[in-house]
């Protein structure tokens, strides 16, 4: 969807706060840790006209265990300031990677 003003998370137009929020809320599953599973999950979602994150889905997966953890974190995201087109709120698609790396 087209927007001349992108959605904004926590008053940060750079998306840095969103990335920080995701990584502070995602937890690597114990089973994945025990199996030594690392990888990347790419999640696509929509920020709707009300600023709610809706319809998250995995579009790239390295392991189903990681998919669940990434989706769970994203689904609990606080509201955004919605994107706008010609001054009216619109839905906007986003995609973001969530990387799981064991220390």
C-alpha positions, 0 to 999 in steps of 0.5 A: 500500500502506498503511503506518503508518511510511513508508520512510526513506532514510539516516535522514532521514524528510523525504526531503531526503537522497533528493532530494539523492542523486538529483540528485547521481547523475542526469546530463543526457545529452549529446544532450539538452544539445546539443538544448537539451532541458529538462523533468520526468520523474516516476518511480514506484517501490516500496520493498519489504519489504527496503528495496530500490527496485524496479519504477521506471517513468516515469509522466510524460515530457517527453522520452525522453532524460530518462527514461533518465537519471532511471531510471538514477539511481533504479535504483542507489539504496541501500537504505532502512529499509522501511515498516511496517504494524502492525510488519511490513515492507510495500511502499510506492509513491512517486513523485518528479519529476526536473527537468532544467534547462540553465544 
